[in-house]
């Protein structure tokens, strides 16, 4: 019973560390997770949700958000290069 509790705790900690690393990293992956397995329309819908999340977390500005959404409305993904400081 204790082994199961330790395993669940370890999985929870791994998930927390992964989420923190994903939120802190400056690199945005090319595709939202699992989008490529479900087809083009699902990928565009996931990209829309992904962009909304980036905007809500302050990772992109309003102009970039509008440019991405306009591209998605026309069926294209707009991936901007990461900003160089």
VMD Tcl script that draws the C-alpha trace (Angstrom):
set ca {
  {0.00 0.00 0.00}
  {2.84 2.38 0.83}
  {4.53 1.61 -2.50}
  {1.44 2.72 -4.39}
  {1.27 5.96 -2.43}
  {4.97 6.64 -3.09}
  {4.49 5.94 -6.81}
  {1.49 8.28 -7.03}
  {3.42 10.98 -5.16}
  {6.41 10.62 -7.47}
  {4.17 10.89 -10.54}
  {2.51 14.00 -9.14}
  {5.88 15.63 -8.44}
  {7.10 14.76 -11.94}
  {3.97 16.32 -13.45}
  {4.41 19.47 -11.36}
  {8.07 19.85 -12.37}
  {7.21 19.27 -16.02}
  {4.45 21.89 -15.92}
  {6.69 24.45 -14.22}
  {9.48 23.85 -16.74}
  {7.05 24.18 -19.64}
  {5.63 27.46 -18.33}
  {9.03 28.98 -17.56}
  {10.79 28.00 -20.77}
  {10.94 30.61 -23.52}
  {10.70 28.02 -26.28}
  {7.29 27.39 -27.82}
  {6.99 24.02 -29.53}
  {6.00 23.86 -33.18}
  {2.67 22.15 -32.53}
  {0.33 22.11 -29.59}
  {0.50 18.72 -27.85}
  {-1.22 15.85 -29.69}
  {-2.55 18.12 -32.45}
  {-0.73 16.33 -35.25}
  {-2.43 12.99 -34.48}
  {-6.01 14.19 -34.97}
  {-5.95 15.98 -38.33}
  {-5.80 19.48 -39.75}
  {-9.02 20.90 -38.29}
  {-8.23 19.62 -34.81}
  {-4.70 21.02 -35.14}
  {-6.06 24.47 -36.02}
  {-8.54 24.34 -33.13}
  {-5.77 23.32 -30.74}
  {-3.57 26.10 -32.08}
  {-6.39 28.57 -31.40}
  {-6.67 27.43 -27.78}
  {-2.86 27.42 -27.51}
  {-2.64 31.04 -28.71}
  {-5.39 32.12 -26.32}
  {-3.44 30.52 -23.48}
  {-0.25 32.29 -24.55}
  {-2.11 35.61 -24.54}
  {-3.69 34.97 -21.13}
  {-0.29 34.11 -19.62}
  {1.37 37.18 -21.14}
  {3.68 35.17 -23.41}
  {2.58 37.03 -26.59}
  {1.28 40.55 -27.17}
  {-2.10 41.55 -28.62}
  {-0.72 42.28 -32.10}
  {0.90 38.86 -32.33}
  {-2.31 37.23 -31.07}
  {-4.38 39.01 -33.74}
  {-1.90 38.04 -36.47}
  {-2.00 34.40 -35.39}
  {-5.81 34.30 -35.20}
  {-6.13 35.90 -38.63}
  {-3.84 33.21 -40.02}
  {-5.87 30.49 -38.32}
  {-9.10 31.92 -39.76}
  {-7.54 31.46 -43.21}
  {-6.40 27.93 -42.38}
  {-2.72 28.70 -41.78}
  {-0.57 28.47 -38.69}
  {1.50 31.57 -38.01}
  {4.61 30.64 -36.06}
  {6.71 33.63 -35.19}
  {10.36 33.28 -34.36}
  {11.23 33.71 -30.68}
  {12.27 37.28 -29.80}
  {16.02 37.92 -29.70}
  {17.24 40.09 -26.84}
}
mol new
graphics top color blue
foreach p $ca { graphics top sphere $p radius 0.5 }
foreach p [lrange $ca 0 end-1] q [lrange $ca 1 end] { graphics top cylinder $p $q radius 0.2 }
display resetview
